[in-house]
């Protein structure tokens, strides 16, 4: 008996590119720009697009070798982290001939935001053109969006201005808010106001002009995080510290660093190190509350690594990257890491690792202004420390003489569900000891 063997024509492999989780708690992203377009060939680790999450701007790279078939979202669209990017992967020579019928095999897209230009262009090809389409090795820049933050893009939408018509003056041609306002003013008609069109004072008071501005991804995340924080009962504690000796030590160290062409130290790395040393004695302030494993029996999760977060003010909004393993770092190493995080934050290049895993936070609001602060906890931590601005005040020394003293207020907030006030006060006193007598802190450096 002779058996007939059935053979099928090879099919091109279409792999949907799923945007993997790029950070803790991220629910949606905004497409900033595409680095590719349909029918462009890509290889593994080639950049596909840049997205703005609620924490940072991230470049997404390809996990496959192949040909881009569809881009499911346009620049400035908000997308869930399951944004599909159809990538042709693992192309064999015999499968190249199947590229002409790829779109019919893959099915029609269901997302209304998907651009159809590539599919329409392909479907309109003649019947005899079943040769593999021309694909470019290098990703094309056609249809890319200029660089801009979500806040600036929102302003562009409100003013109905095409971003491609605005000349960016920021880094790498990034469009800034000032660029948009300058462009809008240049386009505004320079006509003299008509006396008959001037509204009367009574009519102008009767209506209040309002405009709707959507929250940026970072603002949306802050809204959700702070709303959750409302369920945490905060215990507030503040005290004034004498930083005269620390100021003298800092000046001496900075003189040495300046001669070695190294960046100078602010007060922040000293405070962070003093906090880390105090956490060795009061580890509960480095813990977190677990209410999800057993909702009827909340529990504390103790954490040995001191990953101290730093609240940073950036053009995109408030973000809190953290310094990993502060308990193993010197003050100079802490300062170097702060400088790295600040530069990355301003450039929107912080990684998910920089933004996750924090155990306690320091807010240096005093660098802007303010003596006292009531810092707000996040649900993954039980304590936060706020630094006030440095002040010079008259004070009495041990002999009763009036002297000049440099002081700073430190303000604490703690989760009063698990941390009592006495614990915070005792920990604050340990920090005071290291700050007011910095020699003791230097002795304990590892």
C-alpha positions, 0 to 999 in steps of 0.5 A, a space after each residue: 500500500 502506498 501512502 500519500 504524504 501531505 505537505 503544506 507551504 511554509 508560513 511566516 511566523 508572526 509574533 505579537 510583541 507584548 510590552 513586558 512590565 517595566 516597573 512596579 505598579 505601572 498600569 499604562 504607558 504613553 508612546 513617545 516615539 517609534 524608532 521603526 515603521 511597518 516593513 522595517 527589518 529589526 534584530 534582537 535588541 534593536 530599539 522599537 519605541 520610547 514610552 513614558 510610564 508613570 515613573 520614567 521614560 524607557 526605550 523598548 527593544 526587540 526580543 526577535 529578529 524579523 520584520 515589523 508588520 503593524 504598529 498598534 498605537 500612534 505616538 502620544 497614544 496611551 497604551 496598556 502594558 500589553 501593547 502588541 507590536 507584531 514582529 516577524 521572527 525567525 525568518 527562514 529563507 523558504 518563508 520569505 515568499 510567504 511575506 506577501 500574504 502575512 496580513 491575511 494569515 494574521 487576521 485583521 486588527 481589532 484595535 481602532 488606533 492601529 495604523 492601516 497604511 502598511 496593510 492597505 499598501 500591501 493589499 493593493 499590490 498586484 497578484 504577480 508580486 508575490 516576491 518578498 517585500 523590500 525591507 530596510 535593515 535600518 529602522 526608518 524615522 518616518 512618522 516619528 514624534 519629537 521628544 516631549 514630556 506628557 505635560 508638554 504633549 497635553 499642552 500641544 493638544 490643548 492649543 491644537 499645535 502639531 509637535 512637528 511644527 515646533 522647534 525644540 530647544 531642549 536636550 536632543 531636540 526635546 520640545 519644552 513648554 517654553 517652545 510651545 508657548 513661543 510657537 503659539 505666540 508667534 502664530 497669534 494674530 496681532 490685531 488691535 482689540 476692538 472697543 465694541 468687543 471688550 466685555 463689560 466687567 459684569 459679564 467677565 465676572 459672571 463666567 469663569 473660563 476653565 480648561 481640562 488638562 489630563 494628568 500626566 502618567 507621573 501625576 496619575 501614579 502620584 494621585 493613586 499612591 497618595 490616595 492609598 496613603 490616606 488609609 495610613 494613620 500618620 504619627 508626626 515628629 519634628 526636632 531641631 538639630 545643631 549642624 554646626 560641627 557637621 557644617 565644619 566637617 563638610 567644608 573641610 571634606 569639600 576642600 579636599 574633594 575640590 582639590 581632587 576634582 571630585 563633586 562637593 558633598 551636600 548635607 543629604 548624604 550625611 543625613 542618609 548615612 546617619 539614618 542608615 546607622 540608626 536603622 541598625 538599632 531600630 530595624 522596624 522603621 525599615 520594615 513594611 506592613 503586609 496586609 495581603 497575605 492574610 487580610 485578617 492578620 496583618 504582619 510586618 516584613 523585616 528588611 535587612 537592606 537599607 534601600 533609602 529613597 530620595 524624593 526628587 523634583 523633576 520637570 515630569 513631576 515627583 519621583 522617588 528613586 532609591 539608593 540600594 544598600 546604603 548600609 554598605 556604602 560610604 558617604 562619598 559613595 552615597 553622594 556619587 549615587 545621588 548625583 547619578 540618580 539626579 542626572 538620570 531623573 532629569 533626563 527621564 532615563 531612570 531604570 525600573 530598578 532605580 525606582 523600585 525596592 525602596 524601604 524608607 524615604 528622605 525628602 530634602 524639601 529644605 533645598 527649596 525652602 521651608 523649615 518644617 514638613 509633614 511628609 506623606 508615607 507610601 504603603 510599602 514603607 512605615 517611615 519617612 524623614 523630611 529635611 528642612 532648610 539650614 538656618 543660622 540662629 543665635 544660641 547660648 553656648 555652655 558658658 552662657 555666651 551668645 554664639 552663631 549656630 547652624 541648625 536644621 529641622 528634621 521631620 518624621 512621619 511613621 505608620 502609627 498602626 505598627 510604630 509607636 511614637 517612642 520608637 520614632 523619638 528614640 531613633 530620631 535621637 540616634 540620628 541627632 547624635 550622629 549629625 551633631 557629633 559627626 565623628 561618631 558617624 565617621 568611626 562607624 563607617 564600613 
